[in-house]
Every structure is written in structure tokens, then in C-alpha cells.
Amino acid sequence: MSQTPQTQTERFAAALHATARSWRLALDARLKDLGVGQAGWMTIAMIAKATEPPSQRMLADLLGIEGPSLVSMLDRLERDGLVRRTPCSIDRRVKIAQLTDDGRALYARVRKEADAFRLAMVDGLSEEALTKAAELLEQLRTRIERAE
């Protein structure tokens, strides 16, 4: 018996949510020995991946969190010597986040573990299946962002 479209939609939404949560928890468990939790290594990764050092506002948007939450996280990362904040040369009210040498070293370790995790999780899946899944998720994200 086939399921109704609404039931398939609900199944998809539940699977998407549960898979994303499981993925984050499993990766976080793999990175627990680094001394930085998920929010910390995600912040470090976003700074490292940015083409230019991001402002705090840009970083909060990339991470999907509110400004005060980001400030607290950056305070901790700065205290731990992983990040430094400097005033923007154009607008001194704007703070720019940059990784320190220790922050870059930690990111290299995070990336190594995350790359190994991703490869292990997709091992045996075809390139075609991965491409189709990525395209579907990218289309869905675009729709969500347009609807906001």
C-alpha cells in the first residue's frame, strides 16, 4: 500500500531532522577529546572556512545563532587562545573574528576527524545517490531561505 504525499512529506521531514541530529551528535562524540564542544568547533570551522575574516554579525548568521550567544562563545574561544577579535578597519564598531595559531591547529585536527567521519558515513553510497541527495537538500534550503 502506498503512502499519501502528506505522510511521505512527514516521513521526509522526520528523517531529515533525525539524521542531521544524529550526524551532529556522532561527530561531536568523535571530537570530544579536543576540549571544545560542538558550538566551539563549529564556530572555529566557520571562521576557518570564510574567504575573509568574518564580522561577529556575519558569523552569527552563518551559524544560525543570535548575536549574544555568539559573543559568549567568542569570549570563551578568545579566553582559550583560539580566536582573537579585532576592530574592523572600516568601522571600528564592528569586530572581526580571526583564528590564532592555536585555533588554526585545532581546526586542522577538527577537519581531519570530520573528513574521516564523513568518508566513513558515505562509504558504499554511489556518487549518483550523493549528488541527488545534495541537490535535493540544496533546493530545499533555497526554498526555506526564500520563504523567510
Secondary structure as GFF3:
##gff-version 3
##sequence-region A 1 148
A	DSSP	alpha_helix	5	30	.	.	.	ID=ss1
A	DSSP	three_ten_helix	32	34	.	.	.	ID=ss2
A	DSSP	alpha_helix	38	49	.	.	.	ID=ss3
A	DSSP	alpha_helix	56	63	.	.	.	ID=ss4
A	DSSP	alpha_helix	67	79	.	.	.	ID=ss5
A	DSSP	beta_strand	83	87	.	.	.	ID=ss6
A	DSSP	beta_strand	95	99	.	.	.	ID=ss7
A	DSSP	alpha_helix	101	122	.	.	.	ID=ss8
A	DSSP	alpha_helix	127	147	.	.	.	ID=ss9
###
